[in-house]
Amino acid sequence: MTNILEGKNILVCGGTGSIGSEIVRQALAHKPKHLRVLGRDETKLQDLLFSIDFPNNVRPLIGDIRDKERLRLAMDDVDIVFNAAALKHVTFCEYNPFEAVKTNVIGTQNIIDVALEKNVERVITISTDKATQPNSTLGATKLLAERLTAAGNFYRGNKRIRLASVRFGNVLGSRNSILPRVKSQIENGKPVTITDKNMTRFVMSIDEAVRLIFESVQIMQGGEVFILKMPSVRIENLIKVFVSAFCKKNKINKNIKYSYIGLQPGEKIHESLLTGNEAASALENEKMFILLSDINDFKSFEYPTFKKILKAKEFTSDSVDLLSDGEISKMISKIPQLL
Protein backbone atom coordinates (compact mmCIF):
# COMPACT_ATOMS: atom_id res chain seq x y z
CA MET A 1 0.00 0.00 0.00
CA THR A 2 2.95 2.38 0.47
CA ASN A 3 3.21 2.79 -3.30
CA ILE A 4 -0.45 3.84 -3.53
CA LEU A 5 -0.86 6.27 -0.62
CA GLU A 6 2.61 7.51 0.23
CA GLY A 7 3.17 11.11 -0.81
CA LYS A 8 -0.37 11.45 -2.18
CA ASN A 9 -3.04 14.06 -1.49
CA ILE A 10 -6.07 12.21 -0.12
CA LEU A 11 -9.65 13.33 0.48
CA VAL A 12 -11.94 11.33 2.79
CA CYS A 13 -15.58 12.38 2.36
CA GLY A 14 -17.65 11.49 5.41
CA GLY A 15 -14.34 11.32 7.23
CA THR A 16 -15.79 11.63 10.75
CA GLY A 17 -18.02 8.54 10.50
CA SER A 18 -17.09 5.09 11.74
CA ILE A 19 -15.56 3.94 8.44
CA GLY A 20 -14.30 7.36 7.35
CA SER A 21 -12.43 8.04 10.58
CA GLU A 22 -10.78 4.61 10.46
CA ILE A 23 -9.71 5.29 6.86
CA VAL A 24 -8.10 8.49 8.15
CA ARG A 25 -6.28 6.68 10.98
CA GLN A 26 -4.97 3.84 8.83
CA ALA A 27 -4.08 6.07 5.86
CA LEU A 28 -1.85 8.22 8.08
CA ALA A 29 0.40 5.20 8.62
CA HIS A 30 1.14 5.23 4.88
CA LYS A 31 2.57 8.76 4.98
CA PRO A 32 0.32 10.72 2.61
CA LYS A 33 1.42 14.23 1.68
CA HIS A 34 -1.88 15.76 2.79
CA LEU A 35 -5.04 14.15 4.12
CA ARG A 36 -8.23 16.21 3.88
CA VAL A 37 -11.22 15.18 6.00
CA LEU A 38 -14.60 16.47 4.79
CA GLY A 39 -17.48 16.34 7.27
CA ARG A 40 -20.66 18.22 8.15
CA ASP A 41 -20.19 18.32 11.92
CA GLU A 42 -17.48 20.54 13.38
CA THR A 43 -17.63 18.77 16.76
CA LYS A 44 -16.99 15.37 15.17
CA LEU A 45 -14.12 16.87 13.15
CA GLN A 46 -12.60 18.24 16.33
CA ASP A 47 -13.06 14.91 18.14
CA LEU A 48 -11.28 13.11 15.28
CA LEU A 49 -8.37 15.57 15.35
CA PHE A 50 -7.99 15.12 19.10
CA SER A 51 -8.00 11.32 18.70
CA ILE A 52 -5.15 11.42 16.14
CA ASP A 53 -3.20 14.19 17.95
CA PHE A 54 -3.51 16.91 15.29
CA PRO A 55 -1.03 15.71 12.60
CA ASN A 56 0.44 18.52 10.52
CA ASN A 57 -0.64 16.93 7.24
CA VAL A 58 -4.35 16.59 8.14
CA ARG A 59 -6.77 19.30 7.01
CA PRO A 60 -10.30 19.37 8.51
CA LEU A 61 -12.90 20.64 6.02
CA ILE A 62 -16.51 21.45 6.87
CA GLY A 63 -18.82 20.64 3.99
CA ASP A 64 -21.32 18.28 2.39
CA ILE A 65 -21.02 16.14 -0.74
CA ARG A 66 -24.39 17.57 -1.79
CA ASP A 67 -22.52 20.86 -2.40
CA LYS A 68 -20.58 20.58 -5.67
CA GLU A 69 -18.86 23.94 -5.26
CA ARG A 70 -17.52 22.85 -1.87
CA LEU A 71 -16.25 19.63 -3.42
CA ARG A 72 -14.40 21.61 -6.11
CA LEU A 73 -12.42 23.41 -3.42
CA ALA A 74 -11.91 20.28 -1.34
CA MET A 75 -10.73 18.18 -4.29
CA ASP A 76 -8.23 20.61 -5.79
CA ASP A 77 -4.91 18.80 -6.41
CA VAL A 78 -6.22 15.56 -4.82
CA ASP A 79 -5.00 12.14 -5.98
CA ILE A 80 -7.29 9.69 -4.16
CA VAL A 81 -10.88 10.12 -2.93
CA PHE A 82 -12.61 7.82 -0.45
CA ASN A 83 -16.37 8.44 -0.42
CA ALA A 84 -17.61 7.25 2.99
CA ALA A 85 -20.33 9.92 3.18
CA ALA A 86 -23.82 8.45 3.32
CA LEU A 87 -27.21 8.31 4.91
CA LYS A 88 -27.08 4.67 6.02
CA HIS A 89 -29.85 4.04 8.57
CA VAL A 90 -32.44 1.80 6.88
CA THR A 91 -35.51 3.10 8.70
CA PHE A 92 -34.55 6.78 8.53
CA CYS A 93 -34.01 6.43 4.78
CA GLU A 94 -37.47 4.85 4.45
CA TYR A 95 -39.09 7.85 6.13
CA ASN A 96 -36.84 10.40 4.37
CA PRO A 97 -36.25 8.86 0.95
CA PHE A 98 -35.31 11.93 -1.04
CA GLU A 99 -32.81 12.98 1.61
CA ALA A 100 -31.15 9.60 0.98
CA VAL A 101 -31.22 10.32 -2.76
CA LYS A 102 -29.61 13.74 -2.23
CA THR A 103 -26.66 12.26 -0.34
CA ASN A 104 -26.24 8.71 -1.62
CA VAL A 105 -27.06 9.36 -5.28
CA ILE A 106 -26.66 13.06 -6.11
CA GLY A 107 -23.75 13.40 -3.67
CA THR A 108 -22.00 10.42 -5.28
CA GLN A 109 -22.51 11.89 -8.76
CA ASN A 110 -21.14 15.23 -7.52
CA ILE A 111 -17.96 13.47 -6.39
CA ILE A 112 -17.66 11.69 -9.73
CA ASP A 113 -18.18 14.92 -11.71
CA VAL A 114 -15.64 16.90 -9.70
CA ALA A 115 -13.12 14.03 -9.66
CA LEU A 116 -13.26 13.92 -13.46
CA GLU A 117 -12.93 17.68 -13.60
CA LYS A 118 -9.92 17.70 -11.25
CA ASN A 119 -8.21 14.67 -12.86
CA VAL A 120 -8.19 12.68 -9.62
CA GLU A 121 -6.29 9.38 -9.81
CA ARG A 122 -8.67 7.02 -7.96
CA VAL A 123 -12.14 7.16 -6.41
CA ILE A 124 -13.65 4.52 -4.12
CA THR A 125 -17.38 4.54 -3.29
CA ILE A 126 -18.42 2.77 -0.08
CA SER A 127 -21.53 0.63 -0.63
CA THR A 128 -23.47 -2.02 1.30
CA ASP A 129 -24.84 -5.54 0.84
CA LYS A 130 -28.28 -3.89 1.01
CA ALA A 131 -27.60 -2.81 -2.59
CA THR A 132 -27.99 -6.47 -3.64
CA GLN A 133 -31.60 -7.03 -4.74
CA PRO A 134 -32.66 -3.98 -2.71
CA ASN A 135 -36.05 -3.73 -1.04
CA SER A 136 -35.22 -0.53 0.88
CA THR A 137 -34.53 3.07 -0.02
CA LEU A 138 -31.01 2.71 1.39
CA GLY A 139 -30.32 -0.34 -0.77
CA ALA A 140 -31.77 1.25 -3.90
CA THR A 141 -29.74 4.44 -3.49
CA LYS A 142 -26.55 2.50 -2.82
CA LEU A 143 -27.10 0.26 -5.86
CA LEU A 144 -27.48 3.38 -7.97
CA ALA A 145 -24.31 4.81 -6.37
CA GLU A 146 -22.44 1.66 -7.44
CA ARG A 147 -23.78 1.95 -10.99
CA LEU A 148 -22.95 5.66 -11.21
CA THR A 149 -19.41 4.94 -10.03
CA ALA A 150 -18.91 2.19 -12.61
CA ALA A 151 -20.32 4.36 -15.40
CA GLY A 152 -18.03 7.24 -14.40
CA ASN A 153 -15.17 5.34 -16.04
CA PHE A 154 -16.76 5.98 -19.46
CA TYR A 155 -16.21 9.71 -19.13
CA ARG A 156 -12.50 9.67 -18.36
CA GLY A 157 -11.16 9.80 -21.93
CA ASN A 158 -7.38 10.07 -21.61
CA LYS A 159 -7.50 11.05 -17.94
CA ARG A 160 -5.83 8.90 -15.30
CA ILE A 161 -8.94 8.42 -13.16
CA ARG A 162 -10.28 5.03 -12.08
CA LEU A 163 -13.52 4.61 -10.13
CA ALA A 164 -14.74 1.53 -8.24
CA SER A 165 -16.90 0.53 -5.26
CA VAL A 166 -16.65 -1.71 -2.21
CA ARG A 167 -19.68 -3.52 -0.80
CA PHE A 168 -19.86 -4.24 2.95
CA GLY A 169 -22.01 -6.29 5.28
CA ASN A 170 -22.83 -5.12 8.81
CA VAL A 171 -19.80 -3.40 10.33
CA LEU A 172 -19.73 -4.37 14.01
CA GLY A 173 -19.30 -1.41 16.32
CA SER A 174 -19.95 1.25 13.68
CA ARG A 175 -22.08 4.23 14.66
CA ASN A 176 -25.83 3.44 14.81
CA SER A 177 -25.16 -0.29 14.29
CA ILE A 178 -26.79 -3.06 16.30
CA LEU A 179 -24.33 -3.71 19.15
CA PRO A 180 -23.89 -0.09 20.29
CA ARG A 181 -27.70 0.10 20.35
CA VAL A 182 -27.90 -3.02 22.53
CA LYS A 183 -25.22 -1.57 24.82
CA SER A 184 -27.27 1.61 25.22
CA GLN A 185 -30.42 -0.39 26.00
CA ILE A 186 -28.64 -2.32 28.76
CA GLU A 187 -27.11 0.82 30.26
CA ASN A 188 -30.50 2.55 30.32
CA GLY A 189 -32.33 -0.42 31.86
CA LYS A 190 -34.48 -1.07 28.79
CA PRO A 191 -35.37 -4.42 27.21
CA VAL A 192 -32.96 -5.49 24.49
CA THR A 193 -34.81 -5.49 21.17
CA ILE A 194 -34.48 -8.27 18.60
CA THR A 195 -36.26 -8.02 15.28
CA ASP A 196 -36.72 -11.67 14.26
CA LYS A 197 -35.43 -15.01 15.58
CA ASN A 198 -34.46 -16.11 12.06
CA MET A 199 -32.69 -12.93 10.88
CA THR A 200 -29.11 -13.42 9.64
CA ARG A 201 -26.47 -10.90 8.59
CA PHE A 202 -22.97 -10.82 7.12
CA VAL A 203 -20.62 -9.18 9.63
CA MET A 204 -17.15 -7.66 9.65
CA SER A 205 -15.05 -5.39 11.86
CA ILE A 206 -14.23 -1.77 11.04
CA ASP A 207 -10.58 -2.78 10.66
CA GLU A 208 -11.50 -5.50 8.13
CA ALA A 209 -13.66 -3.02 6.24
CA VAL A 210 -10.83 -0.53 5.85
CA ARG A 211 -8.33 -3.21 4.87
CA LEU A 212 -10.77 -4.23 2.09
CA ILE A 213 -10.94 -0.61 0.94
CA PHE A 214 -7.15 -0.24 0.81
CA GLU A 215 -6.66 -3.54 -1.00
CA SER A 216 -9.31 -2.48 -3.52
CA VAL A 217 -7.47 0.80 -4.15
CA GLN A 218 -4.34 -1.23 -4.81
CA ILE A 219 -5.80 -3.53 -7.51
CA MET A 220 -8.70 -1.56 -9.00
CA GLN A 221 -8.80 -1.07 -12.76
CA GLY A 222 -12.08 0.83 -12.88
CA GLY A 223 -15.74 -0.21 -12.68
CA GLU A 224 -15.48 -3.08 -10.20
CA VAL A 225 -17.36 -3.76 -6.98
CA PHE A 226 -15.10 -5.40 -4.39
CA ILE A 227 -16.80 -7.61 -1.79
CA LEU A 228 -15.13 -9.17 1.24
CA LYS A 229 -15.99 -12.80 1.95
CA MET A 230 -17.58 -12.29 5.34
CA PRO A 231 -18.89 -14.70 7.95
CA SER A 232 -22.58 -14.67 8.77
CA VAL A 233 -24.40 -14.72 12.11
CA ARG A 234 -27.90 -15.24 13.40
CA ILE A 235 -28.74 -11.86 14.87
CA GLU A 236 -30.43 -13.35 17.95
CA ASN A 237 -27.24 -15.29 18.74
CA LEU A 238 -25.03 -12.24 18.13
CA ILE A 239 -27.08 -10.12 20.52
CA LYS A 240 -27.28 -12.72 23.28
CA VAL A 241 -23.55 -13.51 23.14
CA PHE A 242 -22.79 -9.77 23.24
CA VAL A 243 -25.16 -9.22 26.18
CA SER A 244 -23.44 -12.00 28.11
CA ALA A 245 -19.95 -10.61 27.39
CA PHE A 246 -20.96 -7.01 28.16
CA CYS A 247 -22.64 -7.91 31.44
CA LYS A 248 -19.66 -10.04 32.52
CA LYS A 249 -17.16 -7.30 31.63
CA ASN A 250 -19.15 -4.61 33.46
CA LYS A 251 -20.28 -6.81 36.38
CA ILE A 252 -23.99 -6.43 35.62
CA ASN A 253 -25.89 -9.14 37.48
CA LYS A 254 -29.50 -8.28 36.69
CA ASN A 255 -31.59 -10.38 34.30
CA ILE A 256 -31.76 -8.85 30.85
CA LYS A 257 -35.19 -8.85 29.22
CA TYR A 258 -35.62 -9.31 25.47
CA SER A 259 -38.35 -7.86 23.27
CA TYR A 260 -39.06 -9.26 19.79
CA ILE A 261 -40.27 -6.34 17.68
CA GLY A 262 -40.47 -7.79 14.14
CA LEU A 263 -38.89 -6.49 10.94
CA GLN A 264 -38.62 -2.73 10.69
CA PRO A 265 -39.47 -0.76 7.50
CA GLY A 266 -37.08 -1.70 4.69
CA GLU A 267 -35.44 -4.64 6.47
CA LYS A 268 -34.93 -8.18 5.12
CA ILE A 269 -34.73 -11.46 6.99
CA HIS A 270 -31.51 -12.33 5.12
CA GLU A 271 -29.02 -10.23 3.13
CA SER A 272 -27.18 -11.06 -0.11
CA LEU A 273 -23.59 -10.34 -1.11
CA LEU A 274 -24.07 -11.37 -4.73
CA THR A 275 -27.07 -12.28 -6.85
CA GLY A 276 -26.89 -15.37 -9.04
CA ASN A 277 -26.57 -13.18 -12.13
CA GLU A 278 -23.76 -11.16 -10.55
CA ALA A 279 -21.92 -14.31 -9.48
CA ALA A 280 -21.95 -15.56 -13.09
CA SER A 281 -19.61 -12.72 -14.09
CA ALA A 282 -17.68 -12.34 -10.84
CA LEU A 283 -14.16 -13.37 -9.83
CA GLU A 284 -13.00 -14.67 -6.45
CA ASN A 285 -10.01 -15.57 -4.37
CA GLU A 286 -9.80 -16.74 -0.76
CA LYS A 287 -10.60 -13.28 0.66
CA MET A 288 -12.95 -11.47 -1.69
CA PHE A 289 -15.17 -11.34 -4.75
CA ILE A 290 -14.75 -8.90 -7.62
CA LEU A 291 -18.00 -8.06 -9.36
CA LEU A 292 -17.29 -6.95 -12.92
CA SER A 293 -19.68 -4.43 -14.40
CA ASP A 294 -21.66 -5.48 -17.48
CA ILE A 295 -20.98 -2.13 -19.15
CA ASN A 296 -17.21 -1.98 -18.62
CA ASP A 297 -14.71 -3.83 -20.84
CA PHE A 298 -12.53 -5.97 -18.57
CA LYS A 299 -10.88 -8.01 -21.33
CA SER A 300 -7.55 -6.21 -20.97
CA PHE A 301 -7.54 -6.24 -17.16
CA GLU A 302 -5.70 -8.83 -15.11
CA TYR A 303 -6.33 -9.95 -11.53
CA PRO A 304 -3.56 -12.54 -10.99
CA THR A 305 -4.84 -14.11 -7.76
CA PHE A 306 -8.50 -14.28 -8.83
CA LYS A 307 -10.47 -16.82 -10.86
CA LYS A 308 -14.03 -17.20 -12.11
CA ILE A 309 -16.55 -18.46 -9.56
CA LEU A 310 -16.96 -22.16 -10.32
CA LYS A 311 -20.55 -22.49 -9.10
CA ALA A 312 -22.42 -19.28 -9.82
CA LYS A 313 -25.12 -18.88 -7.20
CA GLU A 314 -26.65 -16.25 -4.98
CA PHE A 315 -24.56 -15.72 -1.84
CA THR A 316 -26.98 -15.02 1.01
CA SER A 317 -26.43 -14.71 4.75
CA ASP A 318 -28.46 -17.87 5.40
CA SER A 319 -26.69 -19.98 2.76
CA VAL A 320 -23.24 -19.94 4.39
CA ASP A 321 -22.10 -21.55 7.63
CA LEU A 322 -23.22 -19.41 10.57
CA LEU A 323 -20.73 -18.49 13.29
CA SER A 324 -21.07 -20.48 16.50
CA ASP A 325 -21.53 -18.71 19.83
CA GLY A 326 -17.85 -19.33 20.58
CA GLU A 327 -16.78 -17.81 17.28
CA ILE A 328 -19.05 -14.80 17.85
CA SER A 329 -17.54 -14.32 21.32
CA LYS A 330 -14.04 -14.41 19.85
CA MET A 331 -14.98 -11.84 17.21
CA ILE A 332 -16.49 -9.49 19.82
CA SER A 333 -13.40 -9.79 22.00
CA LYS A 334 -11.31 -8.38 19.15
CA ILE A 335 -13.39 -5.16 19.24
CA PRO A 336 -12.70 -3.98 22.82
CA GLN A 337 -14.42 -0.61 22.37
CA LEU A 338 -17.74 -2.47 22.18
CA LEU A 339 -17.46 -3.67 25.75
N, C-alpha and C positions, 0 to 999 in steps of 0.2 A: 504493500500500500504506500510505502514511502515515495515511490516513483509517481504516484497519482496525486497525492495531496501535498507533498513537501514543496514549499515555495509558492504555492498557489493562493489566489484570492478566492475565498469561499463565502457563499451566502447561504445561511440556513433560515428558510422561511418557516414561521411557527417554531422558532428556536427556543421558546421558553416552555414548550409542552414536554410531556414525558419522553417522547422519542426525540424531539428536536434538541432538548437540552443534553441528552446523552450523545447525540451526534456531535454537539459542540465539545463535550468533554473528551470524547475519544479522538476527534479530529485534531485537537490541540497536541496530542501526543505525536502526530505526524508532521509537526512543524510547518503549518501553513504560513504564508507571508502575512495575510490578513484574514480574519474570520469575522464576518458581519452577521449579527443575529437580529433578525427582523421579528418583532412581536407587537401585539396591540396593547399590552399591559405593562406600564412602566414599573410597577411593583415587582412583577415576575421577572422582568429584565434585571432589576436591581438584585433580587434574590439570587438569580443565576450568576451574576458577576461576583457577588460575595462568595458563592460556593466554589468558584474557580479562582478566587484570589486576584481578580482584576488583571489578567494578563495584558501586556502592552499591545498585543496584536489583535485584540478582540474589540469590535466596535458595536455597541448596542444601538439599534435603530428602531424607533417607534413607527409603526405603519401596518398596513393591511394589504394582503394580496388582491383585495378587491379594487385597490387604487393603483391604476397602471402608471400614473405619473410618479408615485412614490417608488414603485418598482424600478422605473427608469433610473432614478437617482441611486437606489440601493444596489443595482446590478451593474453600475458603471465599472468597467475594467475587471469584472468577475470571471473566473475560470469555471467554477463548479457550483451548481445550485442544488440544494436539497430542499424539496418542497414537503415539509411536514406540517404545513398549515391546513387545518380542516375543521369542519363541524363534524363530530364523530359519534355523538350520542344518538343511538337508534331512535329512541322515543322522542327526543327533542326535535330531531329532523322530521319525524312524522308530523308533528304539530306545527313545525315552521319550515315547510318544504322549500319555499323559494329562498329562504335564508341559506339553506344547504346548497342550493343551486348557485347562489351568488359567490359562496366561498369555494366549494368543491369543484364546480364546473367553470364558472366565469373566472374565478381566481386562478385556477389552473391554466386556462387559456391565456390570461394576462401574463403569467410567468413564461409560457411558451413564446408568446409574441415578443416580449421584451428580450428574452434570451436569444431569439433569432436576430433581433435588431442589434444587440450588443455583442454578437458573435461569441457567446459563451461556449465553453468546450463541452460540458456535460451537464445534463439535467436529470435528476431522479425524482419521480413522483411517488409518494407513499400511498399505497392503496390498502385494501382489506379483503379478506375472504368473503365478506358480505357482497362484494361485487360479482361473485360467481352466482349465476342464476338469481339475481336480486329480487326480493319481494318487499324491500323497504326503500324509502327515499334515500337513506344513506348509501345502501348498496347500489342503487341506480345512478346516483351522482358519482360514486367512485368508479363504477364501470365506465361511465362516460369520460371521467378524468383519465383512465387508462387508455381509452381509445383516442382521445385528443392528444395525449402524449405520444402514442405510436405514430399518429398521423403527422405530428409536428416534424418528423424526419423528412417528409416529402417537400418541405418548404426550405430546406437548408441550402440547396444548390451546391455551390463550391465551399460553403462555410464549414468550419470544423465541428459544428455542434452534433451531439448525439443525445437522444432523449429516450428514456426507458422508465419502467415502473417496477416497484416491488409490492408484493401482495402478502399481508400478514394475517395470522389468526389473532386470537385474544392475547394481548400482551399483559402478562401478570404484573400487577403492581403499578400499571400506568394510571394516570389521573382519570377518575370517574369509572375505572374498571371494577370488576366484581369484588375482589378481595378487600380493597380499601373501603368499599361500601359495607361489607360484612364487619370489618373492624370497627367502623363508626357505629353500626347498629349495636354491637356488643358493648362498646364504651358508653353508649347512651341508654343502656338497659332496655333496648327494643328487641322484639323477636327478629331472628335472622330470616330474611325472605329468600325463598327458593322458587323459581318459576315453575319448573316441571321436573318430575322424577326422572324422566327419560332424556332430558336435554343433554347433548354432548357438544363439546367445542374443541377446536385445535388451540393449543396454548404454546407460548414461548416467553422467554424473559426479555426484558428491555435490552440487555447486553447481546443476546442472540439476534434480536431484531436489527440492531445497529451493525453487528458483524455481517449480516446478510446485505445490508445496504452498501457497506464498504466493498464487499466482494463483488457485488453487482456493478459498482462503479468501475472496478478493475477490469471486468471482462465484457461490459456492454458494448454492443456494436450499433444499437439504435433500433427501437421498436419493440423490444422484449418486455415481458413481465416475468420477474424472478420471484420464485416461491419457495420458501424454506420447507423442507420436509419436517413437519412438526408432529409431536405426539398429540393424542387426543385424550380428553377426560370426560367422565360423566360429571356434570356440574354439581349434582347433589353430593357426590363423593368428594370433589374438590373443596366444597364449602365446609363439609363436616370435618375433613382432615385439617383444614386451616383453623377452624374453630377450636379443635382440640389442641393444636400446636400453640395458638395464640393464648388460650386460657392457661396452658401449662407454663408458658414463658412469663406471663404476667400475673401468675398465681391467683387466677380467678376461679373460685370454687363453686359459684352458683350454677344451677342448671340453665342451660341455654334453650330457649324455646324457638321452634321453627314454624314459619308460616308459608304455606304453598299458595302462591298468588296467581299462577297461570301465566301463559305467554303474554308479554306486553306488546303494544302496537309495533308492527314491523319485524318482530322476532321470528326465528325459525326454531324448530326442534333440533335440527342438525345443520351444520354448515358444510360447504364444499370448498375445496382448494382448486379443483379443476373439474370442468364438465367433461363428459365423454368425448364431445367434439373437440374440445381444447386439447385433451390428452392425446388425441390422434395426431396432432401436429407438434407435440411438445417433446423436449429433450429432458434427460435426467441424469444425475449422478448420485452418489450416496447421500449428498447433503441437500440438494435442491432440484426443482424443476425449472426449466426455461420454457415459457409459453411464447411461441413465435407468432407474430401477427400475420393474419391472412393477407394484409395489404402491403406488407413490406417484403422485399426480395432478400432472402437470407442465403441464396445459393453461394455467394462468395464469402460468407462468414464461416469462421471455424471456432468450435468450442471443444478443444482437445479432450477434455475429461468427461464429456457428455455423450450420450447415445440416445437413440429413439426409444420411447417407452414401448416395451415389448407387448404388453397387454393394455391397450387403450381402454380406460374405463373411468367413470366418475370417481373422484377421490373425495369421500365424505367423512365427516367426523365420527360416524357410527360404523364405517366400513373398515376401519383400521383397529389394531389392538389398542384397547383402552389402558391407560396407566393404572396400576394397582395403587391401593392406599399407601403402601410403602414407597412406591416410586413418586407419588404425589408429595408425600412428606419430604422426601429427599430434594425434590425440586423447590419446594417452599423454603427449605433451610438454606438454599443458595441465594435467597433474596431476603437478606436480614432486615431490610427496611420495612418489610411487610409486618414483621412481628414487633 
